[in-house]
Amino acid sequence: MKHLTAINRKARRVEEVTAPPQHDVVALQQGSQPPQQPEGPHIPAGCSIVFSPGWEADRTGGTAGLCQPVERDLFDCHMGCYWPAQVPDQLNHAPDWTAKCAAAQKDWRQIDLVFPG
Amino acid sequence: MSTPALPEIATSDAPLPGLRVTPQTRLRLLEFHRFEAAGQTFAYLVPSAAVFALDECALALVDLLGEQGTASIEALAAAVDGKYSVQQVWDTLGDLHRARVVTEALAPAPAPKILPLTPIPLQTLVVNVTNQCNLSCEYCYEYGEDKIVDTENGQQPKFMSEETAREAVEFALRESGSNPSAHITFFGGETLMNFPVLRKTVAYARQRAADVGKSVDFSLTTNATLLKPDVIDFLADERIGVTISIDGPQEIQDKFRVFSNGQGSYALVAPKVKALLERHRSRPIGARVTLTRQTLDVLKIYRHLHDEMGFWEVGFAPVTTAPQRGHAISDAGFDHLLGQFRTLAMDYLQAALEGRHHGFSNVRETLQELHQGHAKAYPCGAGLGLMGVSTDGQVSLCHRFAGSEAHKFGTLTEGVNRDTQRAFLESHHISHKTDCATCWARPICAGGCYHEAHTRYGTTQGPNLHYCEWIRGWTHTCLEIYGALAVQRPEFLRQFDGVDHEASDRH
């Protein structure tokens, strides 16, 4: 804080807990940095704890790891999530369905369109 | 008007992520108490009890909001245009928002009621080793007209047995839970009338604490009439904290602190106190003064007890009494008292700035609480970290209610009744004290002493409305001292880092 000075211990505590979070998604989207190029590596961490679906808060209670659109975070969505995204049967029916998709964020359009059959 | 860095509040400072704030968003002030010290302006925030210093821009915006009730961000920026840039206004509002000085005009007021989880580790057990006393102080809450428990004709033994005292030790160690230490305060009656049991209990407690890998320490309160050389040696050698109940120089002490034949106690007590202060150097020794309508000369009392007798600290408390009693302090008396407290407190500030010790403990205790910034939901630790024990082993809210069936929390052998404790905490929470809802001093007062309220209003649940003005006046004075020290001698306040307030009471 620049315009207020914390004097007692409680005030210092207030300052600590209200410090702006790093890599906050909303901040990133609204700040000067383009949203797709945050400072440093940003690894989508998938969904959140079981009781909060991941849209309001991530598993740490912050907003840095909120659910991504499925096309951006495909693998976390179908493997790590408590409510997994539905994907083709990659063991038997469509083992190569993501073969052309090296990086989901960039190449998601290359994912095979698979019809059940 | 251009809007640079619009989302300053909306993102980094918003308590709710994603909350949108625009230049049209209207803001309003939240609760705080403003005070000045050493040329600076401060805010004591309610209910968080945080203390912040405000710079000129923050002050200007707070003043504007104070005058206008609510104002939009662009209107605020326009009002200070030429003095502060729009960016500065947004930044400052961001800081004020973070500290909860301002909020959105439409934001609902949160009213959290958070009850402590039980079992709460016990910090202090006050053990009434006797309910007998060799003095007959007219104002005594235990024997006077306002007594709660009929100790003279009651069912309880006059002296606590050695066995019960041992059970109290076991109880204190057991209930201290995860705390590495337990604290036992011996109380009465006149505590030293049961010195034989006290002495054995200290030895027993040290042994038992060592057995369970904890430490234990002791304090006691006494009227000093029974301080014989062997007693003093014991207190000094065992490092027992001692508080002496004494009202001041002879003419003041002898007004109320008398023997049953009406004779004053000063002549007997003064040489014994002197002997104690000379011999007992292992812990600082304090005097505890009861103020009444007839004995309100705080400065004179302080000078006598601190400067002449040599007490390390002197603490004052207005007598606890029903309003119609002859010794009850009137409203005018409280005003007079506040003036005296203020004068003595300014002495304290001067001493602190010059690096000298000053023994006015009421200031030190309040500064300690302000420094920590605990926002209290309960006025003191009674029923939480502190409980009292009567001579028959009944555990109660605090020592002032020891033996009262209506304020019983359990027994030494059966332990604390958690349902009773929870019901007490539920019904005594600050959120139930509607009179306190608009008071800025509630984080530090929380309605005041349960026993005082019980004596005045017949219930522990209500706030002590008769001293609201006094509490606010006194807290304001202490905030000014705190602010002055924070600016002029911040290193003085470091002594309060990591020191938690310990609920204590003496009579």
Interface residues (C-beta under 8 A of the other chain):
Chain A: M1 K2 H3 L4 T5 A6 I7 N8 R9 K10 A11 R13 V14 E15 T18 P20 P21 D24 V26 A27 Q30 G31 A57 T63
Chain B: L6 P7 A10 T11 S12 D13 P15 P17 G18 F42 L45 S48 A49 A50 V51 F52 A53 L54 D55 C57 A58 Q88 D91 T92 D95 L96 R98 A99 R100 V101 L370 H371 Q372 G373 H374 A375 Y482 G483 A486 D497
